[in-house]
Amino acid sequence: MISQEYEFFAPKELAEALAILHRFAGKARPLSGGMTLVPMMTLGVAQPEAIVSLNHIAGLDFIVETPEIIRIGAMTRHRTLETNTLIRRYLPLLSEAASHIGDVQVRHRGTIGGSLSHADPAADYPPIMLVIGARMKIANAAGERWVAARDYFKGLMETDLRPGDLLIEIEAPKLAGRFGTGYQRLHRIEGNFPIVNAAAVIEQGFRSARLALGGIGDRALLVEIEKHLRNGFNDAALDAISDAAYAVAKDAPSDLNGDTEYRRAMARVFAKRAVKLAAAAIPAN
Ligand SMILES: Cc1cc2nc3c(=O)[nH]c(=O)nc-3n(C[C@H](O)[C@H](O)[C@H](O)COP(=O)(O)OP(=O)(O)OC[C@H]3O[C@@H](n4cnc5c(N)ncnc54)[C@H](O)[C@@H]3O)c2cc1C
């Protein structure tokens, strides 16, 4: 039960939503799928004076392509990302990750915008945003700005979003053609958050390579792997990547799912698995 009172707004226009958020000066919360916000309010962890639902605003739920880029509206549900043909073809990591989130009910309500705004350090999307080179479009009553994924995630459930801001769009370059991709997650029960997750993107000829890990710190982190693949993909490269993942995971949290050393060990294993998958998926030519 939510015990405190709050005002509820369901604007139909983005400008109206931004004006309400501005008026409440950080004391209002946007509502997307409600899959995280509602439990937080029930537990009393979030006690906003107002809720601004984004569910009736036209133009926040879309997936479109340009010749180089895929654009995704913040209100796109996980289930849509899981099944959409553009996402499956050009950003397969995203559809793969979406398919693991919660259960089918959660995936039908939860949104990419809500997940990236909440920025749980073990969520499925953050490592993927880092390796696909995504950018976030943020709007407020004063205007709009773009923030690269590597600058967007700041700390424990902390992002570049400030009071009055709304995440409205995510865009990323198309990755089909010359790229192989791999996503791996460790979970005890299907539908649970990952304990550790890893996403990799490798370009043909190892011209570029990116790996990111989640669940190993206060936010998802990139692991420098390109230099290890300069001489191609072999056991020595995999050992070096494993060591790099272990080093990046040095501040991994300890909790009921595993202590720091366990997560660091799993970072080694899942980093290697994601890189192996990505290398095997590089198109022949
Ligand atoms: C049973 C269960 C299992 C789950 N399992 C997983 C899992 O395995 N992996 C995983 O990654 N996630 C998991 N989740 C979380 C799920 O992905 C949520 O959908 C997501 O974290 C929040 O998305 P939402 O659209 O529901 O956001 P909401 O709950 O509506 O909002 C979340 C937070 O973000 C803010 N917010 C929402 N939209 C915006 C916006 N556009 N701009 C700025 N701020 C905004 C809200 O004010 C709130 O603080 C699970 C959730 C549940 C309930």
The ligand as an SDF file (V2000), in Angstrom:
LIG
                    3D

 53 58  0  0  0  0  0  0  0  0999 V2000
    9.7300   -8.7470  -11.0040 C   0  0  0  0  0  0  0  0  0  0  0  0
   10.6860   -7.8170  -11.6930 C   0  0  0  0  0  0  0  0  0  0  0  0
   11.8080   -8.3470  -12.3060 C   0  0  0  0  0  0  0  0  0  0  0  0
   12.7050   -7.5140  -12.9560 C   0  0  0  0  0  0  0  0  0  0  0  0
   13.7970   -8.0760  -13.5460 N   0  0  0  0  0  0  0  0  0  0  0  0
   14.6780   -7.2960  -14.1880 C   0  0  0  0  0  0  0  0  0  0  0  0
   15.8080   -7.8560  -14.8470 C   0  0  0  0  0  0  0  0  0  0  0  0
   16.0320   -9.0620  -14.8370 O   0  0  0  0  0  0  0  0  0  0  0  0
   16.6580   -7.0100  -15.4800 N   0  0  0  0  0  0  0  0  0  0  0  0
   16.4400   -5.6570  -15.5330 C   0  0  0  0  0  0  0  0  0  0  0  0
   17.2330   -4.9440  -16.1300 O   0  0  0  0  0  0  0  0  0  0  0  0
   15.3700   -5.1020  -14.9330 N   0  0  0  0  0  0  0  0  0  0  0  0
   14.4840   -5.8750  -14.2780 C   0  0  0  0  0  0  0  0  0  0  0  0
   13.3950   -5.3220  -13.6870 N   0  0  0  0  0  0  0  0  0  0  0  0
   13.2050   -3.8540  -13.7560 C   0  0  0  0  0  0  0  0  0  0  0  0
   12.4150   -3.5100  -15.0200 C   0  0  0  0  0  0  0  0  0  0  0  0
   13.2880   -3.4950  -16.1070 O   0  0  0  0  0  0  0  0  0  0  0  0
   11.7700   -2.1270  -14.9090 C   0  0  0  0  0  0  0  0  0  0  0  0
   10.8890   -2.0690  -15.9640 O   0  0  0  0  0  0  0  0  0  0  0  0
   12.7060   -0.9440  -14.9830 C   0  0  0  0  0  0  0  0  0  0  0  0
   13.7140   -0.9520  -14.0400 O   0  0  0  0  0  0  0  0  0  0  0  0
   11.9520    0.3490  -14.7530 C   0  0  0  0  0  0  0  0  0  0  0  0
   11.2420    0.6330  -15.8890 O   0  0  0  0  0  0  0  0  0  0  0  0
    9.8100    1.2580  -15.8040 P   0  0  0  0  0  0  0  0  0  0  0  0
    9.4570    1.6920  -17.1830 O   0  0  0  0  0  0  0  0  0  0  0  0
    8.9070    0.3320  -15.1260 O   0  0  0  0  0  0  0  0  0  0  0  0
   10.1080    2.5890  -14.9380 O   0  0  0  0  0  0  0  0  0  0  0  0
    9.3290    3.2150  -13.7010 P   0  0  0  0  0  0  0  0  0  0  0  0
    9.1800    2.2100  -12.6230 O   0  0  0  0  0  0  0  0  0  0  0  0
    8.1120    3.9040  -14.1570 O   0  0  0  0  0  0  0  0  0  0  0  0
   10.4050    4.3190  -13.2650 O   0  0  0  0  0  0  0  0  0  0  0  0
   11.6520    3.9540  -12.7100 C   0  0  0  0  0  0  0  0  0  0  0  0
   12.3900    5.2160  -12.2320 C   0  0  0  0  0  0  0  0  0  0  0  0
   12.7970    6.0170  -13.3350 O   0  0  0  0  0  0  0  0  0  0  0  0
   12.1230    7.2960  -13.3350 C   0  0  0  0  0  0  0  0  0  0  0  0
   11.7480    7.5000  -14.7390 N   0  0  0  0  0  0  0  0  0  0  0  0
   10.9250    6.7050  -15.4590 C   0  0  0  0  0  0  0  0  0  0  0  0
   10.8960    7.1160  -16.7450 N   0  0  0  0  0  0  0  0  0  0  0  0
   11.7110    8.1790  -16.8210 C   0  0  0  0  0  0  0  0  0  0  0  0
   12.1260    9.0330  -17.9020 C   0  0  0  0  0  0  0  0  0  0  0  0
   11.7050    8.8310  -19.1670 N   0  0  0  0  0  0  0  0  0  0  0  0
   12.9840   10.0510  -17.6400 N   0  0  0  0  0  0  0  0  0  0  0  0
   13.4240   10.2510  -16.3600 C   0  0  0  0  0  0  0  0  0  0  0  0
   13.0920    9.4790  -15.3030 N   0  0  0  0  0  0  0  0  0  0  0  0
   12.2500    8.4470  -15.5480 C   0  0  0  0  0  0  0  0  0  0  0  0
   10.9640    7.1450  -12.3880 C   0  0  0  0  0  0  0  0  0  0  0  0
   10.5860    8.3620  -11.8030 O   0  0  0  0  0  0  0  0  0  0  0  0
   11.5250    6.1520  -11.3810 C   0  0  0  0  0  0  0  0  0  0  0  0
   12.3720    6.8300  -10.4600 O   0  0  0  0  0  0  0  0  0  0  0  0
   12.4780   -6.1150  -13.0110 C   0  0  0  0  0  0  0  0  0  0  0  0
   11.3470   -5.5740  -12.4260 C   0  0  0  0  0  0  0  0  0  0  0  0
   10.4490   -6.4070  -11.7710 C   0  0  0  0  0  0  0  0  0  0  0  0
    9.2250   -5.7960  -11.1420 C   0  0  0  0  0  0  0  0  0  0  0  0
  1  2  1  0
  2  3  1  0
  2 52  2  0
  3  4  2  0
  4  5  1  0
  4 50  1  0
  5  6  2  0
  6  7  1  0
  6 13  1  0
  7  8  2  0
  7  9  1  0
  9 10  1  0
 10 11  2  0
 10 12  1  0
 12 13  2  0
 13 14  1  0
 14 15  1  0
 14 50  1  0
 15 16  1  0
 16 17  1  0
 16 18  1  0
 18 19  1  0
 18 20  1  0
 20 21  1  0
 20 22  1  0
 22 23  1  0
 23 24  1  0
 24 25  2  0
 24 26  1  0
 24 27  1  0
 27 28  1  0
 28 29  2  0
 28 30  1  0
 28 31  1  0
 31 32  1  0
 32 33  1  0
 33 34  1  0
 33 48  1  0
 34 35  1  0
 35 36  1  0
 35 46  1  0
 36 37  1  0
 36 45  1  0
 37 38  2  0
 38 39  1  0
 39 40  1  0
 39 45  2  0
 40 41  1  0
 40 42  2  0
 42 43  1  0
 43 44  2  0
 44 45  1  0
 46 47  1  0
 46 48  1  0
 48 49  1  0
 50 51  2  0
 51 52  1  0
 52 53  1  0
M  END
$$$$
